[in-house]
Amino acid sequence: MKNERLVAAARKGGRKSKGPRRARTLRVPMDFDTQIEEAAERSGFDDVNGFLLDVLTRAEAAGLFEVASPPMRQQRLRLGA
């Protein structure tokens, strides 16, 4: 009975679920992070995650995912001579 009350209490309040999500970690330079936070605030978002998701959604809709190029990597050398 106690668990049922705790579960019911946990469902009260808060924002509406945005559906299933997967957590990702993104490390950005500090100055770029500041720019992202300021852009999110200027755009009216109450959280940076929502802002970044909006930016990524717009980039995908514009076809930018197909033209994205991977970062330069070191040349792979063949084993042996």
Backbone as CSV, one residue per row, in Angstrom:
resi,resn,N_x,N_y,N_z,CA_x,CA_y,CA_z,C_x,C_y,C_z
1,MET,0.817,-1.187,0.000,0.000,0.000,0.000,0.868,1.260,0.000
2,LYS,1.942,1.233,0.783,2.824,2.386,0.867,3.470,2.671,-0.490
3,ASN,3.894,1.617,-1.193,4.499,1.793,-2.515,3.523,2.407,-3.503
4,GLU,2.254,2.014,-3.430,1.246,2.569,-4.331,1.093,4.065,-4.118
5,ARG,1.137,4.522,-2.864,1.039,5.955,-2.576,2.265,6.697,-3.087
6,LEU,3.431,6.089,-2.959,4.646,6.729,-3.447,4.622,6.872,-4.967
7,VAL,4.168,5.841,-5.655,4.079,5.890,-7.106,3.072,6.950,-7.529
8,ALA,1.921,6.998,-6.871,0.905,7.997,-7.194,1.427,9.398,-6.935
9,ALA,2.160,9.589,-5.859,2.718,10.900,-5.544,3.761,11.308,-6.579
10,ALA,4.498,10.346,-7.085,5.535,10.648,-8.076,4.929,11.096,-9.397
11,ARG,3.707,10.709,-9.687,3.050,11.068,-10.944,2.452,12.469,-10.924
12,LYS,2.320,13.073,-9.777,1.701,14.391,-9.690,2.686,15.465,-10.122
13,GLY,2.176,16.469,-10.818,2.997,17.619,-11.164,4.036,17.305,-12.214
14,GLY,4.924,18.254,-12.412,5.986,18.081,-13.402,5.484,18.321,-14.809
15,ARG,6.389,18.263,-15.750,6.021,18.485,-17.144,5.500,17.203,-17.773
16,LYS,4.788,17.342,-18.849,4.274,16.196,-19.582,5.451,15.438,-20.205
17,SER,5.364,14.143,-20.216,6.424,13.310,-20.785,6.624,13.640,-22.259
18,LYS,7.878,13.662,-22.690,8.203,13.886,-24.094,8.453,12.568,-24.810
19,GLY,8.113,11.463,-24.161,8.282,10.151,-24.768,9.618,9.529,-24.416
20,PRO,9.878,8.357,-24.955,11.127,7.656,-24.631,12.341,8.477,-25.067
21,ARG,13.354,8.493,-24.249,14.566,9.264,-24.532,15.796,8.422,-24.238
22,ARG,16.897,8.781,-24.844,18.196,8.177,-24.562,19.122,9.319,-24.144
23,ALA,19.832,9.137,-23.070,20.761,10.151,-22.588,22.046,10.111,-23.412
24,ARG,22.550,11.284,-23.759,23.816,11.422,-24.467,24.630,12.478,-23.739
25,THR,25.934,12.333,-23.755,26.827,13.316,-23.161,27.617,13.979,-24.269
26,LEU,27.653,15.291,-24.252,28.376,16.055,-25.254,29.314,17.007,-24.535
27,ARG,30.596,16.910,-24.812,31.572,17.805,-24.193,31.914,18.897,-25.196
28,VAL,31.721,20.133,-24.787,32.009,21.273,-25.657,32.965,22.220,-24.939
29,PRO,33.742,22.999,-25.709,34.600,24.004,-25.075,33.760,24.979,-24.246
30,MET,34.332,25.467,-23.160,33.600,26.327,-22.227,32.998,27.563,-22.908
31,ASP,33.769,28.226,-23.781,33.242,29.433,-24.425,32.086,29.097,-25.362
32,PHE,32.142,27.936,-26.009,31.051,27.520,-26.886,29.818,27.166,-26.064
33,ASP,30.026,26.568,-24.898,28.915,26.244,-24.011,28.173,27.509,-23.597
34,THR,28.927,28.547,-23.306,28.314,29.830,-22.939,27.473,30.361,-24.099
35,GLN,27.986,30.251,-25.314,27.233,30.698,-26.489,25.939,29.901,-26.654
36,ILE,26.015,28.594,-26.429,24.825,27.737,-26.542,23.785,28.144,-25.502
37,GLU,24.208,28.342,-24.258,23.276,28.731,-23.198,22.625,30.064,-23.496
38,GLU,23.406,31.024,-23.975,22.855,32.346,-24.301,21.874,32.265,-25.472
39,ALA,22.200,31.452,-26.475,21.304,31.291,-27.624,19.997,30.624,-27.201
40,ALA,20.075,29.646,-26.315,18.867,28.973,-25.824,17.983,29.965,-25.083
41,GLU,18.590,30.797,-24.258,17.819,31.790,-23.497,17.188,32.823,-24.435
42,ARG,17.965,33.318,-25.411,17.430,34.294,-26.374,16.273,33.708,-27.175
43,SER,16.337,32.402,-27.436,15.304,31.743,-28.246,14.072,31.368,-27.440
44,GLY,14.122,31.600,-26.128,12.959,31.339,-25.299,12.880,29.931,-24.738
45,PHE,13.937,29.155,-24.850,13.939,27.798,-24.289,14.272,27.875,-22.807
46,ASP,13.616,27.040,-22.015,13.905,27.023,-20.575,14.984,26.006,-20.231
47,ASP,15.441,25.233,-21.235,16.544,24.310,-20.998,17.364,24.162,-22.269
48,VAL,18.656,23.927,-22.103,19.572,23.805,-23.232,19.273,22.553,-24.049
49,ASN,18.858,21.474,-23.409,18.566,20.234,-24.136,17.477,20.457,-25.182
50,GLY,16.413,21.138,-24.807,15.345,21.422,-25.756,15.831,22.262,-26.923
51,PHE,16.675,23.232,-26.624,17.242,24.086,-27.668,18.089,23.264,-28.631
52,LEU,18.996,22.445,-28.091,19.860,21.631,-28.948,19.052,20.644,-29.781
53,LEU,18.021,20.064,-29.201,17.169,19.150,-29.956,16.479,19.891,-31.095
54,ASP,16.029,21.118,-30.852,15.408,21.924,-31.900,16.403,22.225,-33.018
55,VAL,17.625,22.610,-32.645,18.653,22.897,-33.645,18.961,21.660,-34.476
56,LEU,19.113,20.508,-33.823,19.400,19.266,-34.545,18.242,18.855,-35.452
57,THR,17.016,19.052,-34.977,15.838,18.718,-35.788,15.804,19.578,-37.046
58,ARG,16.104,20.870,-36.887,16.127,21.773,-38.052,17.254,21.402,-39.011
59,ALA,18.419,21.037,-38.482,19.545,20.647,-39.329,19.214,19.387,-40.123
60,GLU,18.579,18.423,-39.471,18.195,17.187,-40.160,17.164,17.482,-41.243
61,ALA,16.187,18.340,-40.937,15.145,18.683,-41.910,15.735,19.413,-43.117
62,ALA,16.812,20.163,-42.891,17.462,20.903,-43.977,18.425,20.031,-44.785
63,GLY,18.547,18.748,-44.410,19.413,17.838,-45.133,20.879,17.927,-44.744
64,LEU,21.166,18.569,-43.624,22.558,18.744,-43.224,23.192,17.474,-42.677
65,PHE,22.397,16.500,-42.279,22.989,15.263,-41.776,23.704,14.513,-42.903
66,GLU,23.163,14.593,-44.116,23.760,13.882,-45.243,25.072,14.513,-45.687
67,VAL,25.249,15.815,-45.498,26.456,16.487,-45.972,27.507,16.644,-44.878
68,ALA,27.188,16.215,-43.672,28.154,16.326,-42.582,29.336,15.413,-42.875
69,SER,30.517,15.935,-42.650,31.708,15.120,-42.900,32.384,14.793,-41.578
70,PRO,32.928,13.600,-41.481,33.594,13.215,-40.233,34.852,14.053,-40.031
71,PRO,35.293,14.184,-38.796,36.506,14.959,-38.541,37.727,14.286,-39.157
72,MET,38.741,15.081,-39.454,39.988,14.534,-39.989,40.611,13.603,-38.950
73,ARG,41.055,12.482,-39.384,41.693,11.517,-38.490,43.088,11.207,-39.027
74,GLN,43.880,10.610,-38.199,45.204,10.217,-38.644,45.089,9.158,-39.735
75,GLN,46.031,9.191,-40.635,46.051,8.216,-41.711,46.356,6.833,-41.137
76,ARG,45.617,5.847,-41.582,45.886,4.474,-41.138,47.010,3.899,-41.979
77,LEU,47.966,3.332,-41.300,49.087,2.719,-41.986,48.878,1.213,-42.048
78,ARG,49.329,0.622,-43.167,49.233,-0.828,-43.305,50.236,-1.487,-42.379
79,LEU,49.830,-2.620,-41.856,50.764,-3.394,-41.037,51.754,-4.106,-41.932
80,GLY,53.008,-4.147,-41.533,54.033,-4.823,-42.342,54.608,-3.871,-43.366
81,ALA,55.596,-4.356,-44.084,56.257,-3.481,-45.057,56.027,-3.875,-46.458
